[in-house]
Amino acid sequence: MTLKFLPARYASLLMPLVLSILMTFVVSGVATVKNLGMAFEYFPSWMSAWAISWIIAFPTLLGALPVTKRIVQALVKPA
């Protein structure tokens, strides 16, 4: 089996996609364990919280990324 790679032009969508998946997974897990503890319903509640937070986070990242890049460029001296 060989891996198939996406063309480089998809990097601007793939980066926020992967970032939003990882960040919302961790943050929703921490928030769920804080609110429920390690109760029996922890995992289903975590997955539900993760799905809802990801639906909000991914489009937010797509919109915020260009603004964030401009802010960082304004704060950093060019190489």
Secondary structure, 3 states (H helix, E strand, C coil): CCCCCCCHHHHHHHHHHHHHHHHHHHHHHHHHHHHHCCCCCHHHHHHHHHHHHHHHHHHHHHHHHHHHHHHHHHHCCCC
